[in-house]
Amino acid sequence: MIKLKKDADIAKFLIAIKSCSADVFYESTEGDILNLASTLSQYVFCSIAGQTDLLKNGTIRCLDEADYTVLNDFLYEE
């Protein structure tokens, strides 16, 4: 499972997503899925970022495997 580092800069992470070639998703443990290419989903994601437990338990999924390299500074594999 790929997770967001707890010290990741959320603003820089969302900017980096714009460089990805395919969609990037945040998936919560409750089954919610946010497409982080969407401005509305980014807004919801930022509100989740203020709740450390929700953020650390969610996972990041890239449709294009190469995009994990683009986001490497922000992610770790559990």
C-alpha positions in Angstrom: 0.0 0.0 0.0 1.3 3.4 -1.0 0.8 6.1 1.6 1.4 9.8 1.9 4.4 10.7 4.1 3.2 12.4 7.3 5.5 15.4 6.8 4.6 15.8 3.1 3.8 19.4 2.0 0.2 19.0 0.8 0.4 22.1 -1.5 3.5 20.8 -3.2 2.0 17.4 -3.5 -1.1 18.7 -5.3 1.1 20.8 -7.6 3.2 17.6 -8.4 0.0 15.8 -9.3 -0.5 18.2 -12.2 2.7 16.7 -13.7 1.3 13.2 -13.6 0.3 11.6 -16.9 -2.8 9.9 -15.5 -5.3 10.2 -12.6 -4.1 10.0 -9.0 -6.5 8.9 -6.3 -6.7 9.2 -2.6 -8.6 6.2 -1.1 -9.8 6.3 2.5 -10.3 3.3 4.7 -14.1 4.0 4.6 -14.0 3.4 0.8 -14.1 7.0 -0.3 -12.2 7.7 -3.5 -11.0 11.2 -4.5 -9.6 11.9 -7.9 -6.9 14.4 -7.0 -7.0 15.9 -10.5 -10.4 17.4 -9.6 -10.4 20.8 -7.9 -13.4 19.8 -5.7 -11.6 16.5 -4.7 -8.5 18.5 -3.9 -10.6 20.8 -1.6 -12.0 17.8 0.2 -8.5 16.2 0.4 -7.1 19.4 2.0 -9.8 19.2 4.7 -8.8 15.6 5.3 -5.2 16.7 5.6 -6.1 18.6 8.8 -7.2 15.3 10.3 -4.0 13.4 10.7 -5.6 10.0 11.5 -7.7 10.1 8.3 -4.8 11.2 6.2 -2.3 8.6 7.4 -4.8 5.7 7.0 -5.7 6.5 3.4 -3.7 5.3 0.4 -2.6 6.9 -2.8 -3.2 5.1 -6.1 -1.8 6.2 -9.5 -3.3 4.8 -12.7 0.1 5.1 -14.5 2.9 3.3 -12.6 5.4 6.0 -13.8 3.5 8.6 -11.8 4.7 7.0 -8.6 8.1 8.2 -9.6 6.8 11.8 -10.1 5.3 11.7 -6.6 8.2 9.7 -5.0 9.2 12.6 -2.6 5.7 12.5 -1.0 5.0 8.8 -0.8 6.2 5.7 1.0 5.3 2.0 0.7 3.9 0.3 3.7 
